[in-house]
Structure formats: structure tokens, C-alpha cells
């Protein structure tokens, strides 16, 4: 197969994902994996596309095989955590996110994923620790502040939640999710003032 075809398939994969065309992304991922069956990247991309079409068992099989081959690959451990999160198995997601934090403790995203898995289990003090760890790491600190703000909101500390959302916006002025959360908090406070 000519190299343009590989590039075209890769483009088709990402274009389909962005357009929420998950079955098309899965097909492009399958074709990419056929071209280079030993590529960790293509197998992981195919697994992620499979999970987006609810083929969790197939995605799990691929990702567990990758994890067995390369146990220190943080992209694979993160993908397993995301798979189990999407599948609704939060304890297993947490296990893989913790493994990713061990492999990449200086990056924000493993801590953020771990923190959100803990938040969904309402283990808020642990989630807060993970989000604060993310703030000490390199990467998406704006997202870490957003998620820490969500945890602080759930813990009832609106003032600290506001500070976190404002910090996220200060880092990234166009961060719509943070603006939405700040607007939501303003509305909560407006409603509380009606009492």
C-alpha cells in the first residue's frame, strides 16, 4: 500500500472521530492495524475506536495484549483506564489510572483522569489530592484547576471552587468549560440568595 494511503487512513480516522462517526473511525483503525499489525499506536487507536462503538470486549482484548507487551507504556495504561471508565467499571479504571500516574507522575493528565474516576465514586478527599498533584505536574493546569473546582464544589466550598475556575480561565481565557462552570456557580449563588 502506498504511503499516501496510510496518511489518508490516518486522516480518515481522526476526521471520523472529530465528527462523532465512530463506526467509520473503527473501520479506519482496523485498516491501519492491518497495514502495520505490530504498531502500538494503530492497535491502540483501533481499540479506542472499538470502545466508542460499544465493542468494549474487543477493545479490552487489544489493550490488555498491548499492556502485556509493553507494561510501561503510559498511553496504553491510560487507554485501559478510559475504556473501563466508559464501560462503567470505575474501580478497574482507577487501577489503570493509578498505574499511569506511577509511569508518568510529572504529567497532569494521569492525575486528572485518576481524580475524575475518584470523583465519580464520590471519594472526594482522594480526588482532591489527585487534582492537587496535577497542579504540581507539567501540562494542562487549566484542566486540573477546572476539575479541582468541581471537587471543591461537591465538597461545598464555593469560594475555593470559584478561585479554581477563575485560575483555569486566567491560564486559558477561551476555556469554555471553565466559563460554563463559573456561570453555573454564579447561578447557584443567585438561587441561594433567594432564601
N, C-alpha and C positions, 0 to 999 in steps of 0.2 A: 504494500500500500504506500502510496506516495506521501511525503511529509505534509503536504497541504491537507490531505485527508485527516491526518492526526490533528492538525491545527483546527480544521473545520469541525471535527467532532468535539474537541475541547471547547470551542466557541459555542457549539450547539448545546453542550452540557450546561455551561454557565448561563447562556441565554434562556434556556428552558427553566432552569431553577429560578432565575430572576422573574420570569413570567408566571411562576407557580404552575408550570407544565411538568409535573413530577414524573409522569409516565414517559414523556419524551426525554427527560433527564436520565431516567433509569436506562432507557434504550441507548442513549449516547454513552452512558457509563459502561454498559455491557460491551458495547463495541470497542471502547477504549481499552477495556480489560482484555478483550480478545486479541487486540493488536500487541499488547505488552502484558502478558499474564503474570509476570513476576514483579511488575511495578507496584510498589506500596501505594503510591498516590492514586493510580487508577482504580485499584481494588477498594481503597477507602472511599473514593468518590462514588463508585458504584454502590457500595454498601450504604452510603448516606442517601443516595437516590432511592434505593430499595426501601429504606426505612420511611422515606417521605411518601411512599405508596402503600404503607402499612404492611410491607413484607419484612416484618421485624425478625422472624426466624432466619430468613435468608441473610439478612444484614448481620445478624448476630453471628452466624456461622462464619461469614467472611472476616468480620472484625476480630473474633476470637482466634482465628487462624493467624491473622496478622500479628496479634498480640503475642501469640506463642512464638512466632518467628522473630519478632523484634520487641521484646518486652520493655525496652527503654524508649520506645517511640511515643512521645507525648501526644502527637496527633492522633494516633490510634487509641490511646487510653482515653483521650478526650472524646473521641467519636463514640467509644463504647459507653461512656457516661451519658452522652447526649442521646444515644439510642435507648438506653434503659430509662432515662428521664421521659422521653417521648412515649415509651411503652408503658409508662406508669409505675415502673419499679424503682422508686426513689432510693431505697436502701442500696440496691445494686449500683444505681447511678452515683450515689455518694461514694461508694467504694472506689469506683473508677476515677471520679474526680479527685479523690484524695491521692490516688496513685499519680495522677497528672501533677498535682501540687508537689509531690515528692520529686518528680522528674524535672519540673520547671518552677521552682519556688520563687524565682525572681521575675516571673511574668504575672501580669494582672489576671489574665483570662482564666487560668485554672482556679484561682481563688474565687473569682466571681461566679463561675459555674458551681463550685462547691457551696458557696454561700446561698445561691438561689435554690439549690437542692435542699439545703438545710431549712431555708425559709419555707419552702413548700411543705416541709414536715413539721412546721411551727417550732423548730428548735432554734428560736430566735437569738439567744445569747451566743450559741455556736456560730450562727450565721453572721452575727455582728463581728465576731473575731475573724472569720474568713474575709469579710469585706474590708476590715481594717488592715488585714495583711495585704490585700490587693492594693491598698493605698500606699503601701511601702514598696511595691514592686514597680517594674517598668512596664509601660503600656497604656491601656485605656483607663486612666484615672478618672475621667469623666463618667465612665460607666460604673466604676467602683463607687463613686460618690452617689450616683443615682440609686444603685442597689442598696447601699448603706442607708440612704434616705428612706427607702421603702421599709427596711428593717426597723429603723428608728420610728417611723410612722406606726408600724404594727406594735411596737413597744409603748406607744402613747407619748413619745417625745416629739411633739410637733415642732418645737423650736429647733431642735437638732436636725430634724428632717428638712426643715426649711433651709438651714445652713448647708446641708449636703446638696440639696437641689440647686441652690444658688452657686455652690462651688462647681458643680457639674456644668452649669451654664457659663460660668466665668472661664472655664477651661475650653468649652466648645459653645460659643454663642448661638450656633444654629442647632443645638441638640434638642430636637422636638420632644423626645420622650421626657427629658428633664423639665422642659417648659410645661408640658401637659401635667406632670406630677405637681409642679409648683402651683399651677392653676387649680388643680384638684384640691390641694391643701388650702389654698385661699378660699375655695368654696366651702370646704369643711368648716373653716373658721367662721365664715359668714353665717353658716347654718347654726353653728354653736352659739353665736352671738344673739340668735333669736330667742334663746331660752329665757 
